[in-house]
């Protein structure tokens, strides 16, 4: 009896109905190991909102001060003093 992967993150197997043997594939579809990217996509797709918030809030809290410090430093390093003076006068 052929099997198919229901949820690649959990790799739960259930029998398939109507899948014929002798397809053109080298390995049957249910025997193939799911790609790691597919497993991660399934994991992130099925995350509840609370878990997303637990991931996003620390990233925002850490990135805000970094952006507030790094962006002005890069602008000061890239933009010449004369351009800053002219822009300041406008």
C-alpha positions as CSV (number, residue, x, y, z in Angstrom):
1,X,0.0,0.0,0.0
2,X,1.6,3.3,-1.0
3,X,2.0,6.1,1.5
4,X,2.3,9.9,1.2
5,X,3.7,12.6,3.4
6,X,0.8,14.5,5.0
7,X,2.7,17.1,7.0
8,X,6.4,17.3,6.0
9,X,7.2,19.0,9.4
10,X,5.9,16.0,11.3
11,X,6.3,13.4,8.5
12,X,3.1,11.7,9.4
13,X,2.2,9.0,6.9
14,X,-1.2,8.0,5.7
15,X,-2.3,5.6,3.0
16,X,-3.1,7.1,-0.4
17,X,-6.1,6.1,-2.5
18,X,-5.8,5.6,-6.2
19,X,-2.0,6.0,-6.6
20,X,-0.8,3.6,-9.2
21,X,2.5,1.7,-9.0
22,X,5.0,2.0,-11.9
23,X,5.1,5.7,-12.2
24,X,8.0,7.4,-14.1
25,X,9.7,8.5,-10.9
26,X,12.7,6.7,-9.6
27,X,11.4,6.6,-6.1
28,X,7.8,6.6,-5.0
29,X,6.6,10.0,-3.9
30,X,5.9,8.9,-0.3
31,X,9.4,7.4,0.1
32,X,11.2,10.5,-0.8
33,X,12.8,12.5,2.1
34,X,11.3,16.0,2.2
35,X,13.7,18.8,1.5
36,X,14.7,20.8,4.6
37,X,13.4,24.0,3.0
38,X,9.9,22.4,2.6
39,X,10.0,21.3,6.3
40,X,10.8,24.8,7.4
41,X,8.2,26.4,5.2
42,X,5.6,24.0,6.6
43,X,6.8,24.8,10.1
44,X,6.6,28.6,9.7
45,X,3.3,28.5,7.8
46,X,1.6,26.7,10.6
47,X,2.9,28.8,13.5
48,X,0.3,30.5,15.7
49,X,0.2,34.2,16.0
50,X,1.5,34.2,19.6
51,X,4.7,32.3,18.4
52,X,5.2,34.8,15.6
53,X,5.1,37.6,18.2
54,X,7.6,35.8,20.4
55,X,10.0,35.7,17.3
56,X,9.3,39.2,16.0
57,X,9.3,41.4,19.1
58,X,12.9,40.6,20.2
59,X,14.1,41.2,16.6
60,X,12.4,44.6,16.5
61,X,13.7,45.5,19.9
62,X,17.3,44.6,19.0
63,X,17.3,46.1,15.5
64,X,15.8,49.5,16.4
65,X,18.9,50.8,18.3
66,X,21.3,49.3,15.8
67,X,19.5,51.1,12.9
68,X,19.5,54.4,14.9
69,X,23.3,54.2,15.4
70,X,24.4,52.6,12.1
71,X,22.4,54.5,9.6
72,X,23.6,58.0,10.6
73,X,27.2,56.7,10.8
74,X,27.0,55.3,7.3
75,X,25.4,58.5,6.0
76,X,28.2,60.6,7.6
77,X,30.8,58.3,6.1
78,X,29.3,58.2,2.6
79,X,28.0,61.7,2.0
80,X,30.6,64.4,1.7
81,X,30.7,67.4,4.2
82,X,29.9,69.9,1.4
83,X,26.7,68.1,0.4
84,X,25.6,67.9,4.1
85,X,26.2,71.7,4.4
86,X,24.2,72.5,1.3
87,X,21.3,70.2,2.4
88,X,21.4,71.8,5.9
89,X,21.0,75.3,4.4
90,X,18.0,74.2,2.4
